[in-house]
């Protein structure tokens, strides 16, 4: 989204595709995001992760990226969620 200042990727447990179940969040202020290895949910080879991104016209506040994502998610109006991206684990 042009002019976006922050991006919140939403994802869930392995093989969960229902958007209402994408309960984990990330945070970035660029168009690039890497899920830290420590935050990858339990999975096996072949499992799929569904990821949707929401954009915001302001930056989140907080001590950590999760705090910033939660601030935006809970307190500010963002864009509609993007089409999902599916990542297959290998």
C-alpha positions as a Markdown table, in Angstrom:
| # | Residue | x | y | z |
|---|---|---|---|---|
| 1 | Unk | 0.0 | 0.0 | 0.0 |
| 2 | Unk | 1.5 | 3.3 | -1.0 |
| 3 | Unk | 2.4 | 5.4 | 2.0 |
| 4 | Unk | 2.2 | 2.6 | 4.6 |
| 5 | Unk | 4.4 | 3.2 | 7.6 |
| 6 | Unk | 4.1 | -0.3 | 9.2 |
| 7 | Unk | 3.1 | -3.8 | 8.2 |
| 8 | Unk | 1.6 | -6.5 | 10.4 |
| 9 | Unk | 1.9 | -10.1 | 9.0 |
| 10 | Unk | -0.8 | -12.4 | 10.5 |
| 11 | Unk | -0.1 | -16.2 | 10.6 |
| 12 | Unk | -1.3 | -19.2 | 12.5 |
| 13 | Unk | -0.4 | -22.7 | 13.4 |
| 14 | Unk | 0.8 | -25.1 | 10.6 |
| 15 | Unk | -1.9 | -25.9 | 8.0 |
| 16 | Unk | -4.4 | -23.3 | 9.4 |
| 17 | Unk | -6.0 | -21.4 | 6.6 |
| 18 | Unk | -9.1 | -19.8 | 8.3 |
| 19 | Unk | -8.2 | -16.2 | 8.6 |
| 20 | Unk | -9.9 | -15.9 | 11.9 |
| 21 | Unk | -7.4 | -18.4 | 13.2 |
| 22 | Unk | -4.3 | -16.5 | 12.1 |
| 23 | Unk | -3.6 | -15.4 | 15.7 |
| 24 | Unk | 0.1 | -14.7 | 15.6 |
| 25 | Unk | 1.5 | -11.4 | 14.4 |
| 26 | Unk | 4.8 | -10.0 | 13.2 |
| 27 | Unk | 5.8 | -6.4 | 12.7 |
| 28 | Unk | 8.0 | -4.5 | 10.2 |
| 29 | Unk | 8.3 | -0.9 | 8.9 |
| 30 | Unk | 9.6 | -2.1 | 5.5 |
| 31 | Unk | 8.1 | -4.3 | 2.8 |
| 32 | Unk | 10.3 | -7.2 | 4.0 |
| 33 | Unk | 9.8 | -9.4 | 7.0 |
| 34 | Unk | 11.5 | -12.5 | 8.3 |
| 35 | Unk | 9.8 | -14.7 | 10.9 |
| 36 | Unk | 12.3 | -15.4 | 13.7 |
| 37 | Unk | 13.1 | -19.1 | 14.0 |
| 38 | Unk | 12.1 | -19.0 | 17.6 |
| 39 | Unk | 8.6 | -17.9 | 16.6 |
| 40 | Unk | 7.9 | -20.5 | 13.9 |
| 41 | Unk | 5.1 | -22.8 | 15.2 |
| 42 | Unk | 5.7 | -26.5 | 15.4 |
| 43 | Unk | 5.6 | -28.1 | 12.0 |
| 44 | Unk | 6.9 | -31.0 | 9.8 |
| 45 | Unk | 8.1 | -31.0 | 6.2 |
| 46 | Unk | 5.3 | -30.3 | 3.9 |
| 47 | Unk | 3.2 | -28.3 | 6.3 |
| 48 | Unk | 1.8 | -25.0 | 5.0 |
| 49 | Unk | 1.7 | -21.6 | 6.7 |
| 50 | Unk | -0.9 | -19.1 | 5.6 |
| 51 | Unk | 0.2 | -15.4 | 6.0 |
| 52 | Unk | -1.8 | -12.3 | 5.4 |
| 53 | Unk | -0.5 | -8.7 | 5.8 |
| 54 | Unk | -2.3 | -5.7 | 7.1 |
| 55 | Unk | -0.8 | -2.2 | 6.5 |
| 56 | Unk | -1.0 | 0.9 | 8.7 |
| 57 | Unk | -0.4 | 4.6 | 8.1 |
| 58 | Unk | 1.4 | 4.9 | 11.4 |
| 59 | Unk | 4.1 | 3.1 | 13.2 |
| 60 | Unk | 3.4 | 0.9 | 16.2 |
| 61 | Unk | 4.6 | 1.8 | 19.7 |
| 62 | Unk | 6.1 | -0.6 | 22.3 |
| 63 | Unk | 9.3 | -2.2 | 23.4 |
| 64 | Unk | 9.2 | -5.2 | 21.0 |
| 65 | Unk | 7.9 | -5.9 | 17.5 |
| 66 | Unk | 5.1 | -7.9 | 19.0 |
| 67 | Unk | 4.1 | -5.0 | 21.3 |
| 68 | Unk | 4.2 | -2.7 | 18.2 |
| 69 | Unk | 2.0 | -5.2 | 16.2 |
| 70 | Unk | -0.4 | -5.5 | 19.1 |
| 71 | Unk | -0.6 | -1.7 | 19.5 |
| 72 | Unk | -1.6 | -1.3 | 15.8 |
| 73 | Unk | -3.9 | -4.3 | 15.8 |
| 74 | Unk | -5.8 | -3.3 | 19.0 |
| 75 | Unk | -5.8 | 0.5 | 18.7 |
| 76 | Unk | -5.6 | 1.7 | 15.1 |
| 77 | Unk | -7.5 | 1.2 | 11.8 |
| 78 | Unk | -5.5 | -0.6 | 9.2 |
| 79 | Unk | -6.1 | -1.8 | 5.7 |
| 80 | Unk | -8.0 | -4.9 | 4.8 |
| 81 | Unk | -5.9 | -8.0 | 5.0 |
| 82 | Unk | -3.9 | -8.9 | 1.9 |
| 83 | Unk | -4.5 | -12.0 | -0.2 |
| 84 | Unk | -2.8 | -14.8 | 1.6 |
| 85 | Unk | 0.7 | -16.1 | 0.9 |
| 86 | Unk | 1.2 | -19.8 | 1.5 |
| 87 | Unk | 4.6 | -21.0 | 2.5 |
| 88 | Unk | 5.4 | -24.7 | 2.4 |
| 89 | Unk | 8.0 | -26.0 | 4.9 |
| 90 | Unk | 10.8 | -28.1 | 3.5 |
